[in-house]
Each structure stands twice: as structure tokens, then as C-alpha cells.
Amino acid sequence: MSSTTRETGTVTKPATRHTAVAAGESRLTGTTANARSDSAPVLAIVVPCLNEELVIGDTVRRLCEVLQKLSAAGKVDAESFVYLVDDGSRDRTWAVVEELHALDARVKGLKLVRNVGTQNALLAGLLGVKEHADCVVTIDADLQQDEAVIETFLEKYRAGAHIVYGVRRGRGDSYLKKATSGFFYNLMRLMGAKIIKHHSEYRLVSRQAIDAISEYREYNLFLRGIFVDIGYQSEIVPFTVRRRGAGKSKHDFRKLASLALDGITSFSIVPLRLVTVAGMLVFLFSVLMTLFYLYHKIKGHTPPGWAGTIIPIYFLGGVQIMFLGIVGEYIGKIYQETKARPRYIKDTELF
């Protein structure tokens, strides 16, 4: 099926038992859900892809093996599938997706018109499959996350959890990578953003949680914070990170810094409050400097020369520019939100 539509476009809903939210699941109240029925859920595995032609074939093979194993054990329905979201790749990623779809009906796909970033690609995948699945697992295309942990995710889901977070237990990264990652999470929590430490985008979510996510309309997405914010019952499952099989990681320092900035400005006004506190401290400093100069004037002493004049000017100028930048960041976010542009536009969907 080929179509060009905005994210609000409807998806044909199959006439299956998945037309209603499973019985026993509470609405968005923050209460603990009851254990789910014994029927095997339909599981969708959403995989955002950006220039992943070197790894996507092996990734799909391994994920289909996981689905086959879980289906044979009666833990997921035979209708379970893999949903690949091509986030504007410039290589043969989408061509490979089409080939895999032709070989195996369990492989579905969505091609976005242009690159919109991992957060929006994940949202496109979640909303694209929510009418076809009971629960969804999101995982990176390089499969550095351990796909075998999906079975444990399902156990937590069957016990009543709406969201199951995969948390990194260990990784073979350099000291610099570990330091920047630790700084990222500590900064986020210090600034007041809700986040699960060492959790990336490897998680299981129920359809009810996806329904709640669809109510969040902001343009600047930070899913790691939004899933925590909705307040549904959640669990944490540790896993060991593996090295990438081929290709290059798409999560460099620049994107990590941008994600941190989006998370902080989306979920916290602490920076604005710090601006207020710093402004008060600068004002207090200015008062003290004024008293210092008055004291020397009364005593008949010559005030300090250029240092006493130039240094405060540069200091106050730098502080003002920094504060304008922080305030401007929030104003920029408001500007983007008020335009209400679509977060992604679909190009082609294979279902």
C-alpha cells in the first residue's frame, strides 16, 4: 500500500479481536493494572532505521527468530510482526525492507518522506502499529540491545506492567563515552527532567500506554520523559549491550547533546529559575561593588583602574548573553509548538 499522508491519517483496522483495549486494563489513573489473560498477545517490534542497509537483514532475521520462538512457546500470537520505520535513509535501507517484506509477511515497513529524527520515527512506528498489536517493543536497528530480553519484557507485561524499560547493565565503550553518557543522565535528573537512568529506547509498551502517548501533541518529543510522565505501572529489566555488527552508530555527541536539551526544555523550567537566581546574585554583586567604590570615594582613595571597570562589564555582558540564550531556547520551542506542523509525513507503508 502506497500513500502520502500526515501523521493523523487513519489506518485501516483489521477485523480481529484487537478492536478494543484488553479487559482488565485500567484507564490513565496511575493505578496498578491486573495481570492479563492467558491469551497470547500480538507483539509488534518497531525498529527505526537510518542508513542501516548493512545490518537490517541480519537484524530482521534475528527478530523473526525471536518471534518464532515466542510463538512456538505460546507467549505471543502468530500474527506478531516486525515493523521497520525508514527515517529518510539515503542508502538502500528501504529497498532492503521491501525485499524482506516480499520474503516474509511478518516484516512490515513504513517509509517517511524525510529524516525527522529518532523520536519522531519511533512515534510514527508506535502509532502505525497500535491498531494491529496488543503490545509493542521498540529496539535499535543495530541490535546492540539483547533481543532475548524481549521474553522477560513479556513476562512483566503479562504480570500487569504497561511499560517495561530495558536498562543497560554494562557496555564496552571507552571511558569518554561512559563519562558523557553518565553526565547526560545526571544533568537531566539535576535539571528536573523525569528519566530512567541508562535507559535508551529499548522498551515494551502496552496499547493503552500508546493511546496515552498519542494524547501528547508537542512538536519537540522526548519519549523517554513522556513514558515516565504518564504514570502507568512500569518495570525495569537489565540487559547487556553488545557491539554493533556493522555500520556506524547514529548517536554521536551532538545528537546526545541535542536530545538532552530537548529533554530539559520539554520537562523542566529549572534553567529559567536558575536564570532568576543568577540574576539576583549578579544584582547583589553589583550592589557590593557600588558600596566598595563609594567607600573608596569617601576615603579619598583613587578607585581601581581599568580592571575594576572592564572586568564587570565583560562579566555582566557574558551573563546577559547566556541568559538570553536560555530564554531564547524556550521561546524557540514555543514558536515551533504554535506552528503545529506535522511531526512526520508518511510516504509508503507495507502492511
PLY file of the C-alpha trace (Angstrom):
ply
format ascii 1.0
element vertex 351
property float x
property float y
property float z
element edge 350
property int vertex1
property int vertex2
end_header
0.00 0.00 0.00
1.47 3.34 -1.04
0.23 6.64 0.33
1.33 10.12 1.32
-0.43 11.36 4.44
0.09 13.28 7.63
0.54 11.53 10.96
-3.17 11.95 11.69
-4.17 9.83 8.72
-6.26 6.82 9.61
-5.02 3.27 9.33
-7.34 0.52 8.13
-8.26 -1.53 11.14
-8.42 -5.30 10.66
-11.48 -7.14 11.89
-9.74 -9.08 14.63
-10.04 -9.49 18.34
-7.81 -6.42 18.80
-10.55 -3.87 18.19
-10.83 -2.95 21.85
-8.48 -2.46 24.74
-7.93 -5.73 26.60
-10.26 -6.27 29.54
-8.81 -5.70 32.96
-6.59 -2.77 31.92
-7.33 0.45 33.78
-7.57 3.86 32.14
-4.97 6.56 32.77
-5.26 6.75 36.53
-1.81 5.69 37.68
-3.28 2.62 39.34
-1.76 -0.84 39.10
-3.20 -2.96 36.31
-4.39 -6.50 36.91
-2.49 -9.46 35.47
-3.54 -10.04 31.88
-5.43 -13.01 30.49
-3.76 -16.21 29.33
-4.33 -15.44 25.65
-1.12 -14.74 23.75
-0.77 -11.06 22.80
0.04 -9.81 19.33
3.52 -8.29 19.60
4.89 -5.67 17.23
8.62 -4.91 17.21
9.22 -1.37 15.96
12.69 -0.69 14.55
13.66 2.86 13.47
16.20 2.75 10.62
18.53 5.41 9.27
21.07 4.25 6.68
21.12 0.71 8.05
21.39 -1.36 4.86
24.43 -3.21 6.24
22.69 -4.55 9.33
18.96 -4.58 8.66
18.91 -8.01 7.04
20.60 -9.71 9.99
18.50 -7.69 12.43
15.24 -8.85 10.86
16.41 -12.45 10.76
17.22 -12.44 14.48
14.00 -10.68 15.44
11.92 -13.12 13.40
13.70 -15.96 15.16
12.67 -14.41 18.48
9.05 -14.13 17.29
9.11 -17.74 16.08
10.43 -18.96 19.41
7.90 -16.95 21.42
5.04 -18.02 19.16
6.00 -21.70 19.44
6.01 -21.33 23.23
2.57 -19.72 23.16
3.86 -16.42 24.56
2.89 -14.29 21.54
0.25 -14.63 18.85
1.27 -15.95 15.43
0.17 -12.58 13.98
3.12 -10.85 15.69
5.40 -8.92 13.36
8.40 -6.64 12.84
7.72 -3.03 11.77
10.65 -1.18 10.20
10.48 2.63 10.04
12.80 4.16 7.44
13.64 7.61 8.76
14.67 9.18 5.46
17.63 6.90 4.72
19.90 7.81 1.82
21.18 4.30 1.16
19.32 1.11 0.18
17.60 0.64 3.53
14.07 0.91 2.12
14.89 -1.34 -0.85
16.09 -3.98 1.61
12.89 -3.55 3.65
10.80 -4.16 0.53
12.81 -7.29 -0.26
12.38 -8.62 3.27
8.65 -7.89 3.17
8.30 -9.85 -0.06
10.07 -12.84 1.52
8.32 -12.81 4.90
4.83 -11.44 5.63
5.84 -10.84 9.24
8.09 -8.00 8.07
6.16 -4.73 7.70
7.51 -1.30 6.92
6.92 2.44 6.86
8.92 4.93 4.81
8.89 8.56 5.93
9.25 11.35 3.38
12.32 12.81 5.09
14.51 12.39 8.13
12.62 13.56 11.23
14.85 12.15 13.97
14.67 9.03 16.10
12.00 10.36 18.46
9.51 11.15 15.71
10.36 7.95 13.81
9.61 5.95 16.95
6.32 7.78 17.39
5.41 7.07 13.77
6.08 3.39 14.39
4.13 3.25 17.64
1.07 4.98 16.18
1.37 2.97 12.98
1.02 -0.39 14.74
-1.21 0.38 17.71
-4.37 -0.82 15.96
-2.69 -4.08 14.98
-0.95 -5.14 18.21
-1.58 -5.57 21.93
1.93 -4.52 22.92
4.94 -3.03 21.17
8.69 -3.35 21.68
10.97 -0.62 20.32
14.59 -1.53 19.63
17.53 -0.08 17.69
18.32 -1.38 14.21
21.88 -2.35 15.16
20.58 -4.78 17.83
23.16 -3.70 20.38
20.36 -4.35 22.81
19.84 -8.01 23.64
16.71 -9.12 21.78
16.45 -12.23 24.00
15.30 -9.95 26.84
12.01 -9.42 24.98
10.80 -12.65 26.59
11.35 -11.12 30.03
9.58 -7.95 28.86
6.54 -10.07 28.00
6.57 -11.71 31.41
6.40 -8.30 33.07
3.67 -7.27 30.63
1.63 -10.38 31.40
2.01 -9.59 35.11
0.33 -6.22 34.56
3.05 -3.72 33.61
2.13 -1.23 30.89
5.72 -0.11 30.31
8.87 -2.23 30.66
12.16 -0.36 30.44
15.32 -2.03 29.19
18.21 -0.64 31.25
21.83 -1.09 30.24
23.77 -3.25 32.67
27.19 -2.88 31.11
28.89 -1.88 27.87
32.35 -1.99 26.37
32.53 1.68 25.49
35.52 3.95 26.01
35.91 5.94 29.20
34.90 9.11 27.33
31.67 7.51 26.08
30.80 6.29 29.55
31.61 9.68 31.06
29.46 11.61 28.57
26.60 9.14 29.00
26.77 9.45 32.79
26.91 13.24 32.50
23.84 13.19 30.24
21.66 11.28 32.70
22.92 13.16 35.76
22.34 16.51 34.08
18.84 15.52 33.05
17.90 14.49 36.57
19.58 17.54 38.10
17.54 19.80 35.83
14.35 18.10 36.93
13.59 16.03 33.83
11.93 12.68 34.53
14.07 9.91 33.12
15.13 6.33 33.80
18.90 6.22 34.14
20.73 4.15 31.49
17.52 3.59 29.54
17.60 4.48 25.85
14.73 3.48 23.55
14.56 -0.25 24.30
11.20 -0.81 25.95
7.88 -2.61 25.80
4.66 -0.61 25.96
1.04 -1.71 26.05
-1.53 -0.42 23.60
-3.13 1.53 26.41
0.18 3.33 27.04
0.40 4.14 23.31
-3.12 5.56 23.45
-1.92 7.83 26.26
1.19 8.83 24.28
-0.99 9.81 21.32
-2.55 12.49 23.53
0.82 14.26 23.82
0.78 16.70 20.94
4.08 18.56 21.40
6.35 19.01 18.41
9.56 18.62 20.43
9.34 14.99 21.51
11.27 13.39 24.34
9.74 9.91 24.64
12.00 8.82 27.50
10.42 11.51 29.63
6.88 11.18 28.29
6.60 7.47 29.09
7.65 8.19 32.66
5.30 11.17 32.83
2.12 9.26 32.03
2.45 7.33 35.30
1.41 3.83 34.28
2.73 0.80 36.15
6.24 0.07 34.92
9.07 -2.39 35.43
12.82 -2.37 34.74
14.71 -5.21 33.07
18.53 -5.05 32.82
20.38 -6.19 29.71
23.96 -6.26 28.44
24.89 -4.05 25.50
26.67 -5.67 22.58
28.96 -4.12 20.00
27.49 -3.02 16.68
27.88 -5.65 13.97
28.39 -3.26 11.05
27.94 0.37 10.07
28.30 3.41 12.31
26.34 4.49 15.34
23.87 7.30 14.68
24.01 8.56 18.29
27.02 10.87 18.35
27.80 13.53 20.96
25.97 16.24 19.01
22.73 14.27 18.87
23.10 13.26 22.52
23.52 16.91 23.49
20.53 17.90 21.37
18.42 15.16 22.97
19.44 16.34 26.44
18.48 19.91 25.56
15.10 18.78 24.24
14.50 16.71 27.36
15.40 19.52 29.75
13.40 22.22 27.97
10.41 19.89 27.46
10.10 18.72 31.04
11.80 21.28 33.25
11.78 25.02 33.94
14.78 24.70 36.25
17.06 26.56 33.79
14.70 29.55 33.85
14.69 29.50 37.63
18.48 29.35 37.61
18.45 32.45 35.43
16.37 34.22 38.08
18.68 33.11 40.89
21.78 34.08 38.93
20.23 37.47 38.15
19.70 38.07 41.86
23.31 37.10 42.59
24.59 39.44 39.88
22.44 42.23 41.31
23.83 41.55 44.77
27.36 41.59 43.36
26.65 44.94 41.68
25.41 46.40 44.98
28.54 45.24 46.77
30.73 46.72 44.01
28.87 50.02 44.30
29.41 50.12 48.08
33.08 49.26 47.53
33.59 52.20 45.17
31.63 54.60 47.44
33.81 53.55 50.35
36.98 54.36 48.42
35.49 57.64 47.21
34.67 58.76 50.75
38.16 57.83 51.93
39.62 59.85 49.10
41.27 56.86 47.52
41.54 56.58 43.78
39.20 53.86 42.52
40.83 50.89 40.78
41.66 51.42 37.13
40.64 49.51 34.04
40.37 46.15 35.82
37.65 47.42 38.12
35.72 48.76 35.15
36.34 46.35 32.28
36.01 43.06 34.19
32.46 43.79 35.49
31.41 44.93 32.01
32.62 41.71 30.39
31.18 39.63 33.22
27.73 41.20 33.08
27.73 41.15 29.27
28.56 37.44 29.20
25.91 36.63 31.80
23.26 38.58 29.89
24.06 36.86 26.60
23.97 33.43 28.26
20.62 34.20 29.88
19.19 35.44 26.60
20.28 32.15 25.04
18.49 30.10 27.68
15.31 32.15 27.43
15.59 32.07 23.63
15.72 28.28 23.70
12.35 28.17 25.44
10.90 30.82 23.14
12.11 28.80 20.14
10.31 25.74 21.47
7.12 27.79 21.92
7.50 29.07 18.35
7.74 25.53 16.98
4.78 24.34 19.02
2.49 27.18 17.95
3.13 26.45 14.26
1.70 22.95 14.87
3.47 21.41 11.89
3.23 17.64 11.40
5.91 15.72 13.25
6.33 13.33 10.34
4.77 12.62 6.94
4.29 9.10 5.64
5.49 8.14 2.18
4.95 4.40 1.71
3.65 1.72 4.07
3.98 -2.04 3.69
1.45 -3.96 5.74
0 1
1 2
2 3
3 4
4 5
5 6
6 7
7 8
8 9
9 10
10 11
11 12
12 13
13 14
14 15
15 16
16 17
17 18
18 19
19 20
20 21
21 22
22 23
23 24
24 25
25 26
26 27
27 28
28 29
29 30
30 31
31 32
32 33
33 34
34 35
35 36
36 37
37 38
38 39
39 40
40 41
41 42
42 43
43 44
44 45
45 46
46 47
47 48
48 49
49 50
50 51
51 52
52 53
53 54
54 55
55 56
56 57
57 58
58 59
59 60
60 61
61 62
62 63
63 64
64 65
65 66
66 67
67 68
68 69
69 70
70 71
71 72
72 73
73 74
74 75
75 76
76 77
77 78
78 79
79 80
80 81
81 82
82 83
83 84
84 85
85 86
86 87
87 88
88 89
89 90
90 91
91 92
92 93
93 94
94 95
95 96
96 97
97 98
98 99
99 100
100 101
101 102
102 103
103 104
104 105
105 106
106 107
107 108
108 109
109 110
110 111
111 112
112 113
113 114
114 115
115 116
116 117
117 118
118 119
119 120
120 121
121 122
122 123
123 124
124 125
125 126
126 127
127 128
128 129
129 130
130 131
131 132
132 133
133 134
134 135
135 136
136 137
137 138
138 139
139 140
140 141
141 142
142 143
143 144
144 145
145 146
146 147
147 148
148 149
149 150
150 151
151 152
152 153
153 154
154 155
155 156
156 157
157 158
158 159
159 160
160 161
161 162
162 163
163 164
164 165
165 166
166 167
167 168
168 169
169 170
170 171
171 172
172 173
173 174
174 175
175 176
176 177
177 178
178 179
179 180
180 181
181 182
182 183
183 184
184 185
185 186
186 187
187 188
188 189
189 190
190 191
191 192
192 193
193 194
194 195
195 196
196 197
197 198
198 199
199 200
200 201
201 202
202 203
203 204
204 205
205 206
206 207
207 208
208 209
209 210
210 211
211 212
212 213
213 214
214 215
215 216
216 217
217 218
218 219
219 220
220 221
221 222
222 223
223 224
224 225
225 226
226 227
227 228
228 229
229 230
230 231
231 232
232 233
233 234
234 235
235 236
236 237
237 238
238 239
239 240
240 241
241 242
242 243
243 244
244 245
245 246
246 247
247 248
248 249
249 250
250 251
251 252
252 253
253 254
254 255
255 256
256 257
257 258
258 259
259 260
260 261
261 262
262 263
263 264
264 265
265 266
266 267
267 268
268 269
269 270
270 271
271 272
272 273
273 274
274 275
275 276
276 277
277 278
278 279
279 280
280 281
281 282
282 283
283 284
284 285
285 286
286 287
287 288
288 289
289 290
290 291
291 292
292 293
293 294
294 295
295 296
296 297
297 298
298 299
299 300
300 301
301 302
302 303
303 304
304 305
305 306
306 307
307 308
308 309
309 310
310 311
311 312
312 313
313 314
314 315
315 316
316 317
317 318
318 319
319 320
320 321
321 322
322 323
323 324
324 325
325 326
326 327
327 328
328 329
329 330
330 331
331 332
332 333
333 334
334 335
335 336
336 337
337 338
338 339
339 340
340 341
341 342
342 343
343 344
344 345
345 346
346 347
347 348
348 349
349 350
